[in-house]
Amino acid sequence: MALLPICTYPDPVLRQKTEYVKTIDDEIRRLIDDMAETLYNAPGIGLAANQVGRSLRLLIIDLQLEEDNPGLLVLINPELVDGRGEMVHEEGCLSLPDFWANVKRHEEVIVRAQDREGKEIEFQAQGLLSIALQHEIDHLDGKLFIDRIGPVALDIFKRKWKKKHKEAKE
C-alpha cells in the first residue's frame, strides 16, 4: 500500500466526470487499498478516485464512528437511485482544505453500486452516511461541495482561497 497525493482545488481532474470501471482487477483493488491508506492518513471520512488523480467511478467511505461502524465501504460505479427529505450539514473536503460550509442534501438516499469483488449491491443510507455518499458521488460527477453553497458562502470561500494562495506565494 502507498500514500497517494490528494488533488486540491482548482486541479482540473476534480471537475471531470469520471469513467466507469469496466474490470475489477488487482490494479483496481490495489488502488482501493492505497486510497484507504491515504484516507486514514488524511484523516477524512470519504475519498473519490479523482481526488487522487484517477478519473474512475470509485469511492471509499469510513465514518470511523465507534458505534455501529461497518468499517470501510467500497463502492465501484455508484449511482444515486433515489433521495428523500432535506437536511443541512456542515461539510469540508480533503480537496478544499481549511474550508467548511453548510450544504443542503437529501436526508436519506438509495445507492446502487458494485462492491470490491464486483457484486451488485443496493442499500439505503441516512444521516452522516447519506451526506458522505452524496458528497463523494458529486466528486465522481465533477462537482464540489462549493457548487452547492449560497452566493455569500461562495464569496467567502473565494476570498479565503485567494488570500491563502497569495500568502503561500510570499
N, C-alpha and C positions, 0 to 999 in steps of 0.2 A: 504494500500500500504506500501511497505517496500523498503529500500535501499538494494541492493544486492552487495556483494563483486565482483569486477571486476578481473577476472583471468588475470595474466600478464605472458608474455613470461618468461621462457620456459614451462609453465604449459602444460602437455600433452593433456588436453581437447581441446586446441587451434589447435592441429594437427589432431584431429579426424574428419572424415566425419560424419556429423550429421544425425540423423534418421528423417524420415518423420513423421510429426504429423498426427496421424490416426484419432483422435477425437478432435474437437474443443469444449472444455467444460469449465466449470467455473475455473478449475485449470489452463488451458492454458490462459484464459482471465486475471486471477489474475497474472500470470507470465508476461503477456504483460504490465499490469499496473505497476508492480514492476520494469520491465525493463525501462519503460518510466520515472518513478521517478528517477531511477539510471542514466539514460541518461541525464536528465535535471540537475541533481546534479553534474555530472562529470566535466564539461559540454562537451558534444560531439554532433555530428550530426547523428550518427548511432551506433547501438548496435545489435550484433547477440547473440542468446541464449547461444551459447557455451562460450561466453565471460563472462557469469555469471554462468558458470559451468553446464549448461543444454545442453546436446547433442541433441538438437532438431532443425529442419529446420524451424527457426522462426527468423525474424529480424524486427527491427523498425528503421525508419529514420525520422528526423525532421530537415530540413535545417535551421530552425529558422531565415529565412530571412523576412524582413518586407514587401517586395513587393511580391505579388503572393504567399503567404505562405499557402499551403494547410493544414498545421498542421502535426500531427503525421501520418506517413504512416506505417501501419502494414502489413507485408507480411508473410504468412504461406506457407511453401513448395514452395518458389520461385525458378524459373528456368530462366536462361538467354536463351531466344529463339533465339535472333539474335543480332549482334553487327556490327556497321559500323563506318568507319573513325578512326582516331587516334588523341589523344591529350596527352600532358604531363602535369601533375598537381602535386603539392607538397601535399603529404599525411602524415598524422600522424595517431595514433591509440591509443585508451584507453588502449589496452593490451600491447603496446610498448611505455610507457610514455617517454616524452622528446626526441623523435627521429622523425625526418621528412626527407623525401626523395622524389625526383621526380619519378613518376611512369607513365608508358605509359599505357593508357587504351583506350577502344573504346569511340569515341565522342558521339555516340548515341547507345542506346540499346533498345531492346524489352524484357519485362519481363512478365512472366505468374506466377500467384500465387493465393492464396485464401486470402480474407480479414478476419478481426476479426470474422465475422459471418459465414465464410465458403464459401462465394460466390466466384466463379471463376472470376478472373479479368486478363486482359492483357492490357498493356499500353506501350507507348514509352516514353523514357526519354533522355534528352540531358544535357550537361554541368555538373554542380556540382551534380545534382541528378543521372546522369548516372554514375559518378565516385563513389558516395556513394553506389549505388546499386551493382556495380561490387566489391567494397571493401568488403561489408557485405556478398555478396554471396560467395566470396572467403573464408571468415571465415567459412561459413557453409560447405565448401568443405575441410576444414582443411588447408587452405593456409593463409599466412600473406603477407602484402604488401612487406615485405623484401624479399619474394620469387620472386618478380618481379623487383628488382633493380639490377643494374650492379655490377660487382665484386668490384669496388673501393668503391662504396657507402655501399656495404655489409661489406667490411673490416672495414670501418669507424664505422658502426653500432656495429660490434663485439667488436672493441676496446673500444668504449664508454660504451657498456653494461658491459664488463669485468671490466673497471675502476669504474663504478658506483657501481657494486656489491662488488668490493674489498673495496671501501670506506665505504660501508654500514656495512661490517663485522668488520671494525676497531672501 
